Amino acid sequence: MTPTFDAVVIGSGVNGLVAAAQLAKGRWSVALIEGSDRLGGFIATEERTLPGYLHDTYSSWHPLFVSGGAYAALGADLHRHGLEYRNTDGLITSTVTDEGRVVLAHRDPAATAEMFGHSEDRTAYLTLLQRVLDNADALGGILGGEPRSPRVLRHVVKLLRRERFSGTEEWLRAAVTSGRSYCRGTFRGDEPDVLWIPWLLHAGLSPDHALGGLTLPVMAATLHGFGMPVVAGGARNFVRAFEALLGELGVHISTGRSAERLLLAGGRVMGVATDGETIRARHAVLVSVTPTALYGELLPQDAPVPPTIRDEARRYRYGRAAMQLHVALSAPLGWRDARLAGIPLVHLSDGSASTAIACAEAEAGLLPRRPTLVVGQQYVLDPSRVPDGAASLWIQLQELQELPYKPIGDAAGELDAHGRWTKELTEAYVQRVLARIALHAPDLPEKLLAWDAVTPSDLVAHNPNAVNGDPYGGSAELDQALLWRPLPGAARHATPVPGLWHIGASTHPGPGLGAGSGHLVAQHLIRGRRRRSRR
């Protein structure tokens, strides 16, 4: 007999996991289908270098998750199934410039502002963060809710009542302003720019992209409020907690089974055909894929999809590629600035100045000569990840999207690039990255025991949603965000096909571990069933 469920969820990244768990808690029967042999998408922990060194492959930090609605709904259940976080109340992040200047961020905003060189900037920074907090509910509803839903109007009205027209217009102006311009117009000194501009790249933006002026203060407020939580024992324990919860809720899980096509009847989605099996859905199918895959591969050509939407899906833009480097150390690094030894995440950047150049070089197909680096030191929060007395580094070019998928040259004129990531090119670029860190931690070469790189090609091989090595499921520039994500003609999570819902990084509210789309769709479906049951 063909297995039938109330809902079928395709893809087990954070949005798929959250949607499946919430629907099951709402008394839906759920099937979760994953093409890989394990759940989690870009969430994993592996011994990628040496035995005893646990590296979070791909994603690691969870401020967006613990500050979001999915955690509010499922956090207690996940903790009951073993999820634990490690965090800090002290220094959370910093940026080191090429000249060795260090700008620090503390959990306490006042302690952070005290390090700024201009008194006006201290006042402006604290005032800005307070505005975010005062409007957190309204901003969260607008940025994290269904953007084309009448429900979002309540949050707009709330913002207007508190901020009046001029204040609301100021938020709108920030949304169409780049991070570089926002910092220039708000602060006299460059400390906020140096400190927070690299964080924009974690949201898929460069220093000169619109939306940065809004993203920057919201991100800063989030990190001050929630810190830099990491999962105790590695991010794999996050997935394990979900697996236990899904098992408890009776979710049917199929791994190593790819969705081949969606099944329709009478213009409505009725299920999915996988490798050798058909799974039917009574009420909904949720797909965590790119719009290119959804409208170009999974849906049959006779599906009730307007031609304009299929055309928009064909023209959907993907961002720059990314790379990740895992390093095993014999002991913690001896940073020139000793304060950095206890900070979970360190950026190497000159702020807008160097980061914008690196992004431009990558856009031109060149390997950046001075890549922006994020150096994660998770062992500072969770010593169980490394042997006693040892250390490890989680070095991201991945989240910062500062690499071309097919490099045609090297901005420094030193490396041979011929349109693909060969073993030789990868090793050479890794040495550039390590040398950049060694400028600020000279003992890195003598403490380095082993390293392992995840190239843009590796990202594509692991996850088909990482088209061209883009881990964010598509460019997050303003014209492909908010009201227009993923497509202008299909910007709601409900697709033109009845019963078919689109979730994942390619959909609003975009990439990251917040699980916003999975949470939104699950809540909508659960509310809809409750309304129908009352009739």
C-alpha positions as CSV (number, residue, x, y, z in Angstrom):
1,M,0.0,0.0,0.0
2,T,1.2,3.6,-0.7
3,P,2.1,5.2,2.6
4,T,-0.1,8.3,3.3
5,F,0.5,11.1,5.8
6,D,-1.1,14.4,6.6
7,A,2.0,16.2,5.5
8,V,5.3,15.4,3.7
9,V,8.4,17.5,4.3
10,I,11.2,17.3,1.8
11,G,14.6,18.3,3.1
12,S,15.9,18.0,6.7
13,G,17.8,21.2,7.2
14,V,16.8,23.3,10.2
15,N,13.6,24.5,8.5
16,G,12.5,20.9,7.6
17,L,13.3,19.7,11.1
18,V,11.3,22.5,12.7
19,A,8.3,22.1,10.4
20,A,8.1,18.4,10.8
21,A,8.4,18.6,14.6
22,Q,5.8,21.4,15.0
23,L,3.3,19.7,12.7
24,A,3.7,16.5,14.5
25,K,3.2,18.2,17.9
26,G,0.0,19.7,16.3
27,R,-1.2,16.1,15.8
28,W,-0.4,15.8,12.1
29,S,1.0,12.6,10.8
30,V,4.3,13.6,9.0
31,A,6.9,12.0,6.7
32,L,10.3,13.6,6.4
33,I,12.3,12.8,3.3
34,E,16.1,13.5,3.1
35,G,18.3,12.8,0.0
36,S,21.5,12.5,2.2
37,D,22.2,9.6,4.4
38,R,21.8,11.7,7.5
39,L,19.5,14.5,8.7
40,G,20.6,18.1,9.3
41,G,21.6,19.7,6.0
42,F,24.4,22.1,6.8
43,I,24.4,21.0,10.5
44,A,27.0,18.4,11.3
45,T,30.0,17.6,13.6
46,E,32.8,15.4,12.5
47,E,36.4,14.5,13.3
48,R,37.7,16.1,10.2
49,T,41.3,16.5,11.2
50,L,42.5,14.2,14.0
51,P,40.8,11.9,16.5
52,G,39.4,13.7,19.4
53,Y,38.9,17.0,17.6
54,L,35.2,17.7,17.0
55,H,34.7,20.2,14.2
56,D,31.3,21.7,13.4
57,T,31.2,21.2,9.6
58,Y,29.3,24.0,8.0
59,S,27.2,26.0,10.6
60,S,28.0,26.3,14.3
61,W,26.6,29.4,16.1
62,H,22.9,29.5,17.2
63,P,21.9,33.1,18.2
64,L,19.3,33.2,15.5
65,F,17.8,30.0,16.7
66,V,17.6,30.7,20.4
67,S,16.1,34.2,19.7
68,G,13.4,32.9,17.3
69,G,9.9,31.5,17.4
70,A,11.0,27.9,16.6
71,Y,13.0,27.7,19.8
72,A,10.2,29.2,21.8
73,A,7.9,26.4,20.5
74,L,10.4,23.5,20.6
75,G,13.2,24.5,22.9
76,A,11.9,22.7,26.0
77,D,11.4,19.5,24.1
78,L,14.8,19.6,22.5
79,H,16.5,20.2,25.9
80,R,14.5,17.3,27.3
81,H,16.1,15.2,24.5
82,G,19.7,16.3,25.4
83,L,20.2,19.7,23.7
84,E,22.6,21.8,25.8
85,Y,24.1,25.2,24.9
86,R,27.4,26.8,26.0
87,N,27.5,30.6,26.0
88,T,29.3,33.6,27.5
89,D,28.3,36.7,29.4
90,G,31.6,38.4,28.6
91,L,33.3,39.2,25.3
92,I,31.4,37.7,22.4
93,T,33.2,38.8,19.2
94,S,35.9,41.1,17.9
95,T,37.5,42.3,14.7
96,V,41.3,42.6,14.2
97,T,42.5,44.9,11.5
98,D,45.6,44.4,9.3
99,E,47.5,46.8,11.5
100,G,46.6,44.9,14.6
101,R,44.0,47.2,16.0
102,V,41.3,45.2,18.0
103,V,37.7,46.3,18.3
104,L,35.7,44.2,20.9
105,A,32.0,43.5,21.5
106,H,30.8,42.5,25.0
107,R,27.5,41.0,25.9
108,D,27.0,44.3,27.8
109,P,26.3,47.1,25.2
110,A,27.5,49.8,27.5
111,A,30.9,48.0,27.9
112,T,31.1,47.7,24.2
113,A,30.3,51.4,23.6
114,E,32.8,52.5,26.2
115,M,35.6,51.3,23.9
116,F,34.5,53.7,21.1
117,G,36.8,56.7,20.6
118,H,34.0,59.4,20.4
119,S,31.6,60.1,23.1
120,E,28.9,60.9,20.5
121,D,29.3,57.4,19.1
122,R,28.8,55.8,22.5
123,T,25.5,57.6,22.9
124,A,24.4,56.9,19.3
125,Y,25.2,53.2,19.7
126,L,23.3,52.7,22.9
127,T,20.4,54.8,21.6
128,L,20.3,52.7,18.4
129,L,20.2,49.4,20.3
130,Q,17.5,50.7,22.6
131,R,15.4,51.6,19.6
132,V,15.8,48.0,18.3
133,L,14.7,46.7,21.7
134,D,11.8,49.1,22.0
135,N,10.5,47.9,18.6
136,A,11.6,44.3,18.7
137,D,8.1,42.9,18.5
138,A,7.2,45.0,15.5
139,L,10.5,44.6,13.7
140,G,10.5,40.9,14.4
141,G,7.0,40.6,13.0
142,I,7.8,42.5,9.9
143,L,11.2,41.0,9.2
144,G,10.3,37.4,10.3
145,G,6.6,37.2,9.5
146,E,4.9,36.3,6.2
147,P,5.7,39.6,4.3
148,R,2.6,39.6,2.1
149,S,0.2,38.5,4.8
150,P,-2.5,40.7,6.4
151,R,-1.0,39.6,9.8
152,V,2.1,41.7,9.1
153,L,0.0,44.9,8.9
154,R,-0.5,44.6,12.7
155,H,3.2,44.9,13.2
156,V,3.4,47.9,10.8
157,V,0.7,49.6,12.7
158,K,2.5,48.9,16.0
159,L,5.7,50.4,14.6
160,L,3.8,53.5,13.4
161,R,2.2,54.0,16.7
162,R,5.5,53.9,18.6
163,E,7.8,55.6,16.0
164,R,5.3,57.8,14.3
165,F,5.7,58.4,10.6
166,S,9.2,60.0,10.8
167,G,10.6,57.2,12.9
168,T,9.1,54.5,10.7
169,E,10.4,56.2,7.6
170,E,13.8,56.2,9.3
171,W,13.7,52.4,9.6
172,L,12.6,52.2,5.9
173,R,15.5,54.4,4.9
174,A,17.9,52.1,6.8
175,A,16.5,49.2,4.8
176,V,17.5,50.7,1.5
177,T,20.9,51.9,2.8
178,S,24.2,49.9,2.8
179,G,26.0,49.0,5.9
180,R,28.9,51.2,5.0
181,S,26.7,54.2,4.4
182,Y,24.7,53.6,7.5
183,C,27.9,53.6,9.7
184,R,29.2,56.7,8.0
185,G,26.0,58.6,8.6
186,T,25.5,57.4,12.2
187,F,28.9,57.4,13.7
188,R,32.0,59.7,13.7
189,G,34.5,57.0,14.4
190,D,35.0,53.7,12.5
191,E,34.7,51.3,15.4
192,P,31.1,50.2,14.7
193,D,32.0,49.7,11.0
194,V,35.1,47.6,11.8
195,L,33.2,45.6,14.4
196,W,29.9,44.9,12.7
197,I,30.4,45.2,8.9
198,P,31.9,41.7,8.7
199,W,28.8,40.3,10.3
200,L,26.7,41.5,7.3
201,L,28.4,38.9,5.2
202,H,26.9,36.2,7.6
203,A,23.5,37.5,6.2
204,G,24.7,37.2,2.6
205,L,25.3,40.9,2.2
206,S,28.4,42.9,1.3
207,P,29.3,46.3,2.8
208,D,27.7,48.1,-0.1
209,H,24.5,46.2,-0.5
210,A,21.2,47.8,0.4
211,L,19.5,46.3,3.5
212,G,22.7,46.4,5.5
213,G,21.6,49.6,7.3
214,L,18.8,47.7,8.9
215,T,20.5,44.3,9.3
216,L,23.5,45.8,11.1
217,P,21.6,47.2,14.2
218,V,19.3,44.2,14.4
219,M,22.2,41.8,14.3
220,A,24.1,43.7,16.9
221,A,21.2,43.8,19.2
222,T,20.6,40.0,18.7
223,L,24.2,39.2,19.7
224,H,24.2,41.5,22.7
225,G,21.0,39.9,23.8
226,F,21.6,36.3,23.1
227,G,25.4,36.0,22.9
228,M,27.2,33.3,20.8
229,P,25.6,30.0,21.9
230,V,27.1,26.7,20.6
231,V,25.8,23.2,21.1
232,A,27.6,21.3,23.8
233,G,29.5,18.4,22.2
234,G,29.1,19.8,18.7
235,A,26.2,20.8,16.5
236,R,25.5,17.1,15.7
237,N,23.8,17.0,19.1
238,F,21.3,19.6,17.9
239,V,20.3,17.1,15.1
240,R,20.3,14.2,17.5
241,A,17.8,16.0,19.8
242,F,15.6,16.6,16.8
243,E,15.9,13.0,15.8
244,A,14.8,11.9,19.3
245,L,11.9,14.3,19.3
246,L,10.7,13.3,15.8
247,G,10.9,9.7,16.9
248,E,8.9,10.4,20.0
249,L,6.3,12.2,17.9
250,G,6.0,9.3,15.4
251,V,7.4,11.2,12.4
252,H,8.3,8.8,9.5
253,I,11.9,9.5,8.5
254,S,13.4,8.4,5.2
255,T,17.1,9.2,4.5
256,G,19.2,8.5,1.4
257,R,16.0,9.0,-0.6
258,S,15.8,11.9,-3.1
259,A,12.6,13.5,-4.1
260,E,12.3,13.0,-7.9
261,R,9.0,14.7,-8.7
262,L,5.9,16.1,-7.1
263,L,2.6,14.3,-7.8
264,L,-0.5,16.3,-8.7
265,A,-4.1,15.5,-9.2
266,G,-6.7,18.0,-10.2
267,G,-4.1,20.8,-10.0
268,R,-3.4,20.0,-6.4
269,V,-0.2,18.4,-4.9
270,M,-1.0,14.9,-3.7
271,G,2.5,13.6,-2.7
272,V,6.0,13.0,-3.9
273,A,7.7,10.3,-5.9
274,T,11.1,9.3,-4.4
275,D,13.7,6.6,-5.3
276,G,11.4,3.6,-5.8
277,E,8.5,4.8,-3.6
278,T,5.5,7.1,-3.7
279,I,4.5,8.9,-0.5
280,R,1.1,10.6,-0.5
281,A,0.1,13.7,1.4
282,R,-3.5,14.4,2.5
283,H,-3.1,18.1,3.2
284,A,0.3,19.5,2.5
285,V,3.8,19.0,1.0
286,L,6.6,21.3,2.3
287,V,9.7,21.5,0.1
288,S,13.0,23.0,1.3
289,V,14.7,23.4,-2.1
290,T,15.7,26.3,-4.4
291,P,13.1,27.9,-6.6
292,T,15.2,26.7,-9.6
293,A,14.7,23.1,-8.4
294,L,11.1,23.5,-7.4
295,Y,9.8,25.1,-10.6
296,G,12.3,23.7,-13.0
297,E,12.6,20.1,-11.8
298,L,10.1,18.9,-9.1
299,L,6.9,20.3,-10.5
300,P,5.6,18.8,-13.8
301,Q,5.2,21.1,-16.8
302,D,1.4,20.9,-16.6
303,A,1.3,22.1,-13.0
304,P,-0.8,25.3,-12.5
305,V,2.1,27.6,-12.4
306,P,2.0,30.9,-14.3
307,P,4.7,31.1,-17.0
308,T,6.0,34.3,-15.4
309,I,6.9,32.4,-12.2
310,R,8.8,29.7,-14.1
311,D,10.7,32.4,-15.9
312,E,11.5,34.2,-12.7
313,A,12.8,30.9,-11.2
314,R,15.1,30.4,-14.2
315,R,16.5,33.9,-13.6
316,Y,16.9,33.4,-9.9
317,R,20.3,34.6,-8.8
318,Y,22.8,32.8,-6.6
319,G,25.5,34.5,-4.5
320,R,29.2,34.1,-4.3
321,A,30.8,30.8,-3.3
322,A,32.2,30.0,0.1
323,M,34.8,27.9,1.8
324,Q,35.6,26.5,5.2
325,L,38.8,25.4,6.9
326,H,39.1,23.2,10.0
327,V,42.3,23.3,12.0
328,A,43.6,21.1,14.8
329,L,46.1,22.8,17.2
330,S,48.3,21.4,19.9
331,A,47.5,24.3,22.2
332,P,45.5,27.6,22.1
333,L,46.9,30.3,19.8
334,G,49.2,32.9,21.3
335,W,47.4,36.0,19.9
336,R,49.4,39.2,19.9
337,D,46.4,40.7,21.8
338,A,45.9,38.3,24.6
339,R,42.2,39.3,24.9
340,L,41.5,37.4,21.7
341,A,42.3,34.1,23.4
342,G,39.0,34.0,25.2
343,I,36.7,35.3,22.5
344,P,34.5,32.7,20.7
345,L,34.6,34.4,17.3
346,V,37.1,36.7,15.8
347,H,37.0,38.5,12.4
348,L,40.0,39.5,10.5
349,S,39.0,42.6,8.5
350,D,39.4,46.3,8.1
351,G,35.7,46.7,8.1
352,S,34.1,48.1,4.9
353,A,37.4,49.0,3.4
354,S,39.0,45.6,3.0
355,T,35.8,43.5,3.0
356,A,34.2,45.4,0.1
357,I,37.4,44.9,-2.0
358,A,37.5,41.2,-1.3
359,C,33.8,40.9,-2.3
360,A,34.4,42.8,-5.5
361,E,37.4,40.6,-6.4
362,A,35.3,37.5,-5.8
363,E,32.5,39.0,-8.0
364,A,35.1,39.4,-10.7
365,G,36.0,35.7,-10.5
366,L,39.3,36.4,-8.7
367,L,40.6,34.9,-5.5
368,P,40.7,37.7,-3.0
369,R,44.2,38.8,-2.0
370,R,43.1,39.7,1.6
371,P,40.1,37.6,2.4
372,T,37.8,38.5,5.3
373,L,38.1,35.7,7.8
374,V,36.0,34.5,10.7
375,V,38.0,32.5,13.1
376,G,35.8,30.5,15.4
377,Q,37.2,29.2,18.8
378,Q,34.3,27.1,20.0
379,Y,36.5,25.2,22.4
380,V,36.6,28.4,24.5
381,L,32.9,27.8,25.3
382,D,33.0,24.0,25.0
383,P,36.3,22.4,25.9
384,S,34.9,18.9,25.3
385,R,35.4,19.5,21.5
386,V,39.2,19.1,21.8
387,P,41.7,16.9,23.8
388,D,42.9,18.3,27.1
389,G,45.1,21.4,26.6
390,A,44.5,21.4,22.8
391,A,42.6,23.8,20.6
392,S,40.9,24.0,17.2
393,L,39.9,26.7,14.7
394,W,36.7,26.9,12.6
395,I,37.8,29.3,9.8
396,Q,35.0,30.5,7.6
397,L,35.2,31.9,4.1
398,Q,31.9,29.9,3.8
399,E,29.5,32.2,5.5
400,L,31.3,35.3,4.2
401,Q,30.8,34.2,0.5
402,E,34.0,35.8,-0.6
403,L,35.1,33.3,-3.2
404,P,34.3,32.6,-6.9
405,Y,32.8,29.2,-7.7
406,K,34.9,29.1,-10.8
407,P,38.1,31.1,-10.1
408,I,39.6,32.6,-13.3
409,G,42.5,34.3,-11.6
410,D,44.1,35.5,-8.4
411,A,43.8,39.1,-7.4
412,A,47.4,38.9,-5.9
413,G,48.8,37.4,-9.1
414,E,50.4,34.5,-7.1
415,L,48.1,31.5,-7.6
416,D,47.2,29.6,-10.8
417,A,43.4,29.4,-11.2
418,H,41.9,27.7,-14.2
419,G,38.2,27.8,-13.4
420,R,38.0,25.1,-10.8
421,W,39.1,24.2,-7.3
422,T,41.9,21.7,-7.7
423,K,43.7,20.1,-4.8
424,E,46.7,22.3,-5.5
425,L,44.7,25.5,-5.7
426,T,42.9,24.7,-2.4
427,E,46.2,24.0,-0.6
428,A,47.7,27.2,-1.9
429,Y,44.7,29.3,-0.9
430,V,44.6,27.6,2.6
431,Q,48.2,28.8,3.1
432,R,47.2,32.3,2.3
433,V,44.4,32.1,4.9
434,L,46.7,30.6,7.5
435,A,49.4,33.3,6.8
436,R,46.8,36.0,7.4
437,I,46.0,34.6,10.8
438,A,49.6,34.1,11.7
439,L,50.2,37.9,11.4
440,H,48.1,38.2,14.6
441,A,49.0,34.8,16.1
442,P,52.7,34.1,15.2
443,D,52.8,30.7,16.9
444,L,50.2,29.3,14.5
445,P,52.7,27.4,12.3
446,E,54.3,25.6,15.3
447,K,51.0,24.6,16.9
448,L,49.2,23.5,13.7
449,L,48.8,19.7,13.6
450,A,46.4,19.2,10.8
451,W,43.8,21.0,8.6
452,D,40.9,20.1,6.4
453,A,39.2,22.3,3.8
454,V,35.6,22.3,2.6
455,T,35.7,23.9,-0.9
456,P,32.8,25.4,-2.9
457,S,32.7,22.1,-4.9
458,D,32.4,20.2,-1.7
459,L,29.4,22.3,-0.7
460,V,27.6,21.5,-3.9
461,A,28.3,17.8,-3.6
462,H,26.9,17.7,-0.1
463,N,23.8,19.9,-0.6
464,P,22.2,20.5,-4.0
465,N,20.7,23.7,-2.6
466,A,24.2,25.2,-2.5
467,V,24.1,26.1,-6.2
468,N,27.5,27.3,-7.4
469,G,28.8,26.9,-3.9
470,D,26.4,29.4,-2.4
471,P,25.4,28.1,1.1
472,Y,22.6,30.6,1.4
473,G,20.3,29.3,-1.2
474,G,20.4,32.4,-3.4
475,S,21.5,36.0,-3.3
476,A,20.1,38.0,-0.3
477,E,20.3,41.4,-1.9
478,L,17.2,43.6,-1.4
479,D,15.6,42.9,-4.7
480,Q,15.6,39.2,-3.8
481,A,14.7,39.6,-0.1
482,L,11.6,40.5,2.0
483,L,8.7,41.1,-0.3
484,W,10.5,39.5,-3.3
485,R,12.0,36.3,-1.8
486,P,12.3,34.0,-3.5
487,L,10.5,35.4,-6.5
488,P,8.4,38.6,-7.1
489,G,5.5,36.5,-8.4
490,A,5.7,33.8,-5.7
491,A,6.9,35.6,-2.6
492,R,4.6,33.8,-0.1
493,H,5.4,30.4,1.3
494,A,2.2,29.1,-0.2
495,T,2.9,28.4,-3.9
496,P,0.5,28.7,-6.8
497,V,-0.1,24.9,-6.5
498,P,-2.7,24.2,-3.7
499,G,-1.2,22.3,-0.8
500,L,2.4,23.0,-1.8
501,W,4.5,25.1,0.5
502,H,8.0,26.4,-0.1
503,I,10.4,26.7,2.8
504,G,14.2,26.9,3.4
505,A,17.0,29.4,2.9
506,S,15.7,30.5,-0.5
507,T,12.5,31.7,1.0
508,H,11.7,34.5,3.5
509,P,13.1,35.3,6.0
510,G,16.2,33.9,4.3
511,P,19.3,31.9,5.3
512,G,20.5,31.2,8.7
513,L,19.6,28.9,11.6
514,G,16.5,30.8,12.7
515,A,14.2,28.3,11.0
516,G,11.8,31.1,10.3
517,S,10.2,29.6,7.2
518,G,9.7,26.2,8.7
519,H,8.1,27.7,11.8
520,L,5.9,30.1,9.9
521,V,4.4,27.5,7.6
522,A,3.9,24.9,10.3
523,Q,2.1,27.5,12.5
524,H,-0.1,28.5,9.6
525,L,-1.1,25.0,8.8
526,I,-1.8,24.2,12.4
527,R,-4.0,27.3,12.9
528,G,-5.8,26.5,9.7
529,R,-6.7,23.0,10.9
530,R,-7.9,24.4,14.2
531,R,-10.1,26.9,12.5
532,R,-11.7,24.2,10.3
533,S,-12.3,22.0,13.4
534,R,-14.3,24.7,15.1
535,R,-16.7,25.0,12.2
